[in-house]
Amino acid sequence: MTRPKTLSRDAVLTRLSERLDDAFLAELFPGEDPEQLRHLVAGTFVQLPKKPVLKETTPAVAAAGCFQLFTDGASRGNPGEAGAGAVLFSPAGEELLACSKYLGTCTNNVAEYKALILGLDEALQLGCRELAIALDSQLIVRQIQGQYKVKNETLLPLFQEVRKRLARLEKWTIRHVPRAENSRADQLANRGIDEQ
Protein backbone atom coordinates (compact mmCIF):
# COMPACT_ATOMS: atom_id res chain seq x y z
CA MET A 1 0.00 0.00 0.00
CA THR A 2 1.40 3.38 -0.97
CA ARG A 3 0.97 6.40 1.24
CA PRO A 4 -1.25 9.16 -0.21
CA LYS A 5 0.95 12.05 -1.30
CA THR A 6 -1.37 14.70 0.12
CA LEU A 7 -1.29 13.40 3.69
CA SER A 8 1.41 14.08 6.21
CA ARG A 9 1.88 12.40 9.57
CA ASP A 10 0.87 15.65 11.30
CA ALA A 11 -2.29 15.95 9.20
CA VAL A 12 -3.30 12.36 10.01
CA LEU A 13 -2.67 12.81 13.74
CA THR A 14 -4.53 16.12 13.80
CA ARG A 15 -7.53 14.56 12.06
CA LEU A 16 -7.51 11.57 14.40
CA SER A 17 -7.30 13.81 17.46
CA GLU A 18 -10.37 15.76 16.31
CA ARG A 19 -12.40 12.53 16.14
CA LEU A 20 -11.59 11.34 19.67
CA ASP A 21 -14.57 11.98 21.93
CA ASP A 22 -14.47 12.74 25.64
CA ALA A 23 -16.16 9.49 26.74
CA PHE A 24 -13.69 7.31 24.82
CA LEU A 25 -10.69 9.22 26.17
CA ALA A 26 -12.06 9.10 29.74
CA GLU A 27 -12.41 5.32 29.43
CA LEU A 28 -8.84 4.92 28.19
CA PHE A 29 -7.22 7.53 30.47
CA PRO A 30 -9.34 8.08 33.61
CA GLY A 31 -8.70 11.38 35.34
CA GLU A 32 -6.95 12.99 32.39
CA ASP A 33 -8.23 16.08 30.56
CA PRO A 34 -9.63 14.94 27.16
CA GLU A 35 -8.71 18.26 25.52
CA GLN A 36 -5.09 17.90 26.60
CA LEU A 37 -5.02 14.31 25.33
CA ARG A 38 -6.30 15.44 21.91
CA HIS A 39 -3.54 18.06 21.78
CA LEU A 40 -1.00 15.41 22.73
CA VAL A 41 -2.11 13.14 19.86
CA ALA A 42 -2.08 16.07 17.41
CA GLY A 43 1.36 17.17 18.56
CA THR A 44 0.06 20.58 19.67
CA PHE A 45 0.17 19.92 23.41
CA VAL A 46 0.18 22.95 25.67
CA GLN A 47 -0.40 22.97 29.41
CA LEU A 48 -4.03 24.00 29.74
CA PRO A 49 -5.38 25.17 33.09
CA LYS A 50 -7.89 22.78 34.63
CA LYS A 51 -9.86 25.66 36.10
CA PRO A 52 -10.80 28.95 34.47
CA VAL A 53 -7.95 31.43 34.43
CA LEU A 54 -10.02 34.09 36.09
CA LYS A 55 -13.04 34.07 38.35
CA GLU A 56 -14.45 37.21 39.84
CA THR A 57 -16.98 37.58 42.68
CA THR A 58 -18.47 34.13 43.12
CA PRO A 59 -21.51 33.99 45.41
CA ALA A 60 -21.92 30.95 47.66
CA VAL A 61 -25.50 30.14 46.69
CA ALA A 62 -27.61 31.26 43.75
CA ALA A 63 -30.94 32.89 44.47
CA ALA A 64 -34.21 31.83 42.84
CA GLY A 65 -35.22 33.35 39.51
CA CYS A 66 -33.95 33.55 35.95
CA PHE A 67 -30.25 34.30 35.62
CA GLN A 68 -28.65 35.72 32.48
CA LEU A 69 -25.59 34.02 31.01
CA PHE A 70 -23.51 35.68 28.29
CA THR A 71 -20.72 33.64 26.66
CA ASP A 72 -18.20 34.20 23.89
CA GLY A 73 -15.38 32.31 22.24
CA ALA A 74 -12.46 33.96 20.46
CA SER A 75 -9.95 32.41 18.07
CA ARG A 76 -7.10 34.42 16.61
CA GLY A 77 -6.50 32.82 13.26
CA ASN A 78 -9.47 30.43 12.99
CA PRO A 79 -7.99 28.01 13.86
CA GLY A 80 -5.62 29.79 16.18
CA GLU A 81 -4.96 30.64 19.81
CA ALA A 82 -8.36 30.62 21.48
CA GLY A 83 -10.10 31.66 24.66
CA ALA A 84 -13.52 31.39 26.28
CA GLY A 85 -15.37 33.92 28.37
CA ALA A 86 -18.59 33.80 30.38
CA VAL A 87 -20.42 36.27 32.58
CA LEU A 88 -23.41 35.48 34.79
CA PHE A 89 -25.94 38.05 35.98
CA SER A 90 -28.46 37.66 38.79
CA PRO A 91 -32.20 38.02 38.14
CA ALA A 92 -31.77 41.62 39.39
CA GLY A 93 -29.04 42.30 36.79
CA GLU A 94 -26.03 42.19 39.14
CA GLU A 95 -22.85 40.64 37.75
CA LEU A 96 -22.27 37.55 39.88
CA LEU A 97 -19.49 35.76 38.08
CA ALA A 98 -17.00 36.46 35.31
CA CYS A 99 -14.57 33.83 34.09
CA SER A 100 -12.15 33.27 31.24
CA LYS A 101 -10.17 30.28 30.06
CA TYR A 102 -7.37 29.62 27.62
CA LEU A 103 -8.36 26.91 25.12
CA GLY A 104 -5.20 26.30 23.13
CA THR A 105 -5.55 26.12 19.35
CA CYS A 106 -9.04 25.67 17.89
CA THR A 107 -11.56 27.22 15.52
CA ASN A 108 -13.90 30.04 16.45
CA ASN A 109 -16.95 27.75 16.45
CA VAL A 110 -15.23 25.29 18.80
CA ALA A 111 -14.30 28.22 21.06
CA GLU A 112 -17.93 29.41 21.05
CA TYR A 113 -19.15 25.98 22.15
CA LYS A 114 -16.45 25.66 24.82
CA ALA A 115 -17.35 29.11 26.16
CA LEU A 116 -20.98 28.05 26.42
CA ILE A 117 -19.96 24.85 28.24
CA LEU A 118 -17.75 26.89 30.60
CA GLY A 119 -20.62 29.26 31.39
CA LEU A 120 -23.14 26.46 31.89
CA ASP A 121 -20.77 24.59 34.20
CA GLU A 122 -20.25 27.69 36.34
CA ALA A 123 -23.98 28.49 36.45
CA LEU A 124 -24.87 24.92 37.43
CA GLN A 125 -22.14 24.88 40.07
CA LEU A 126 -23.71 27.98 41.62
CA GLY A 127 -27.11 26.28 41.70
CA CYS A 128 -28.84 28.18 38.89
CA ARG A 129 -31.99 26.46 37.68
CA GLU A 130 -33.30 29.00 35.17
CA LEU A 131 -31.06 30.60 32.55
CA ALA A 132 -31.54 33.11 29.76
CA ILE A 133 -28.47 32.48 27.59
CA ALA A 134 -27.11 34.98 25.08
CA LEU A 135 -24.22 34.73 22.63
CA ASP A 136 -23.21 36.42 19.40
CA SER A 137 -22.75 33.24 17.34
CA GLN A 138 -25.90 32.85 15.30
CA LEU A 139 -24.78 29.40 14.11
CA ILE A 140 -24.40 28.01 17.63
CA VAL A 141 -27.69 29.54 18.78
CA ARG A 142 -29.61 28.04 15.86
CA GLN A 143 -27.97 24.65 16.36
CA ILE A 144 -28.95 24.64 20.05
CA GLN A 145 -32.48 25.75 19.15
CA GLY A 146 -32.73 22.89 16.65
CA GLN A 147 -33.11 25.16 13.61
CA TYR A 148 -29.80 23.93 12.13
CA LYS A 149 -28.41 20.41 12.19
CA VAL A 150 -24.90 19.94 13.56
CA LYS A 151 -23.08 18.51 10.54
CA ASN A 152 -19.50 19.27 11.60
CA GLU A 153 -18.05 16.20 13.32
CA THR A 154 -15.83 18.32 15.56
CA LEU A 155 -18.80 20.35 16.84
CA LEU A 156 -21.16 17.41 17.38
CA PRO A 157 -19.64 16.18 20.69
CA LEU A 158 -19.56 19.77 21.98
CA PHE A 159 -23.21 20.21 20.99
CA GLN A 160 -24.04 17.02 22.90
CA GLU A 161 -22.15 18.28 25.97
CA VAL A 162 -24.19 21.50 25.89
CA ARG A 163 -27.45 19.55 25.60
CA LYS A 164 -26.52 17.43 28.66
CA ARG A 165 -25.97 20.54 30.73
CA LEU A 166 -29.15 22.21 29.51
CA ALA A 167 -31.10 19.10 30.54
CA ARG A 168 -30.04 19.75 34.14
CA LEU A 169 -31.81 23.12 34.13
CA GLU A 170 -35.49 23.52 34.96
CA LYS A 171 -35.95 26.24 32.36
CA TRP A 172 -33.71 27.86 29.75
CA THR A 173 -33.79 30.05 26.67
CA ILE A 174 -31.04 30.90 24.21
CA ARG A 175 -30.85 33.88 21.89
CA HIS A 176 -28.47 35.56 19.48
CA VAL A 177 -27.31 39.06 20.40
CA PRO A 178 -25.21 41.53 18.42
CA ARG A 179 -21.50 41.56 19.29
CA ALA A 180 -21.91 45.00 20.90
CA GLU A 181 -24.31 43.50 23.47
CA ASN A 182 -21.83 40.74 24.28
CA SER A 183 -18.79 42.93 24.92
CA ARG A 184 -18.15 41.74 28.51
CA ALA A 185 -17.98 38.06 27.48
CA ASP A 186 -15.87 39.02 24.44
CA GLN A 187 -13.45 40.87 26.74
CA LEU A 188 -13.17 37.79 28.98
CA ALA A 189 -12.58 35.45 26.00
CA ASN A 190 -9.74 37.64 24.78
CA ARG A 191 -8.34 37.82 28.31
CA GLY A 192 -8.27 34.02 28.30
CA ILE A 193 -5.89 34.17 25.32
CA ASP A 194 -3.81 37.06 26.64
CA GLU A 195 -3.31 35.60 30.12
CA GLN A 196 -2.52 32.01 29.08
DARA-V491438 format. One record per backbone hydrogen bond with DSSP energy under -1.0 kcal/mol. NH is the residue of the N-H (numbers start at 1). CO is the residue of the C=O. E is the energy in kcal/mol with one decimal. If there is no record, write none. Layout:
nh	co	e
NH	CO	E
NH	CO	E
This chain:
nh	co	e
12	8	-2.3
13	9	-2.6
14	10	-2.6
15	11	-2.3
16	12	-2.6
17	13	-2.5
18	14	-1.7
25	21	-2.2
26	22	-2.6
27	23	-1.8
28	24	-2.0
29	25	-3.1
32	29	-1.9
37	33	-2.1
38	34	-2.3
39	35	-2.0
40	36	-2.1
41	37	-2.3
42	38	-2.3
43	39	-1.1
44	39	-2.4
53	100	-1.8
54	100	-1.4
56	98	-1.5
62	126	-1.8
67	130	-2.6
68	89	-2.0
69	132	-2.3
70	87	-2.7
71	134	-1.8
72	85	-2.3
74	83	-2.6
76	81	-2.9
77	75	-1.2
80	106	-2.0
82	104	-2.7
83	74	-2.3
84	101	-2.5
85	72	-2.6
86	99	-2.3
87	70	-2.6
88	97	-2.8
89	68	-3.1
90	94	-3.0
93	90	-2.1
96	88	-3.0
97	88	-1.5
99	86	-2.6
100	54	-1.1
101	84	-2.1
103	82	-2.8
106	80	-2.2
111	107	-2.2
112	108	-2.4
113	109	-2.1
114	110	-2.7
115	111	-2.2
116	112	-2.0
117	113	-2.5
118	114	-2.4
119	115	-2.6
120	116	-2.6
121	117	-2.7
122	118	-2.2
123	119	-2.5
124	120	-2.7
125	121	-2.3
126	122	-1.6
127	124	-1.2
128	123	-2.4
131	171	-1.9
132	67	-2.9
133	173	-3.1
134	69	-2.9
135	175	-1.8
141	137	-2.2
142	138	-2.6
143	139	-2.1
144	140	-2.6
145	141	-2.4
147	142	-1.9
148	142	-1.6
151	149	-1.0
156	152	-1.7
159	155	-2.8
160	156	-2.4
161	157	-1.9
162	158	-2.2
163	159	-2.4
164	160	-2.0
165	161	-1.7
166	162	-2.6
167	163	-1.9
168	165	-1.1
169	166	-1.6
170	129	-1.8
171	129	-1.8
173	131	-1.9
175	133	-2.1
177	135	-1.8
181	178	-1.5
182	179	-1.5
186	182	-2.2
187	183	-2.5
188	184	-1.9
189	185	-2.4
190	186	-2.2
191	187	-1.9
192	188	-1.9
193	189	-1.1
194	190	-2.6
195	191	-2.7
196	193	-1.3
